[in-house]
Amino acid sequence: MKNELQKYVKGEIHYEPMLNIFFQNQRDRLQGSRKTDYYAEIGEYIWNIFKGNLPEELKFFEDMFKEKIIKKLSVFNNREQQYSSIAIHFLTSVLNGEILKKLFGDPIYHNEFGEGFDGPYDEETDEYGEPEIKESYASYFVEIEGVKFHIGYDNRGTNIEVEPNLTAEQVVTSIKKLIDMTKNIL
């Protein structure tokens, strides 16, 4: 992994933020050339594999769905937005350092980018103490379903980048596999 990081920092290899690929898709949708919202597809996949019993970090979405079902609201055109929100929250928050470590082992900690990590919170001073991790960013370079990923995190959450020139469909397939792997440890 350190070799990959060095190549990445030197510009010898490039990773595209997954967000860019999906945002391009959103622009295409607005212009009428695409119909699929890939975040919504991923969110619906998450909802279905957990059979509506979402992990603790996503319980508020579960409550939103159940509340609307119970009230029998017909404004379920927001369902796609709710699925998108589930996916975004899952990918940026549920896939945290603890989960990633269980999936892929220890990350590479480095100072190439990132804001750092928070130390323990002190209620008396209302401040965070000195962080245990001194570097500013943690990175994984992994391959899932034939797609190379750079998954990194710091105090802001998790960021996922993929090798360039992939279709949104290829990214979604590999993200679904990552979700399957995550479900097995939650």
C-alpha angles and dihedrals in degrees: 000000000000089000090055091049092051091050091047094050091047090051093244090125129028133209124195119220106250086223091065092055092050093043089054087052090051090053090050089051092052090051090051099245096109132041104188124092100203095196088054090049091052092045092051089049090053091048092050099045091050088045091229092304097109126191115271092261089061100040093111089064090051090053091049092054095046093046092054092045092051092048089047091224114181093209091096091132081096088064090091090053090049091051090049090051091050091052095047093047092046093050096044103035114014089050090066131153093277094052093042091051090053090050102042109011125238117355127223108259114208145149100236094110138343137078100257135243133295121243123220115308116245112208093196095057095027088226139110118251130222110309120242091221109063097188119085103229142028121212139191124190106198140154121226123180090345094308120117115224137190105203114184138169145184134159090306094061137255127328123195124203128178136199111278129261097037125138120240087246092059091049092048092051092053093043089054088054089050089052090050089052091048094048089059092061101037 
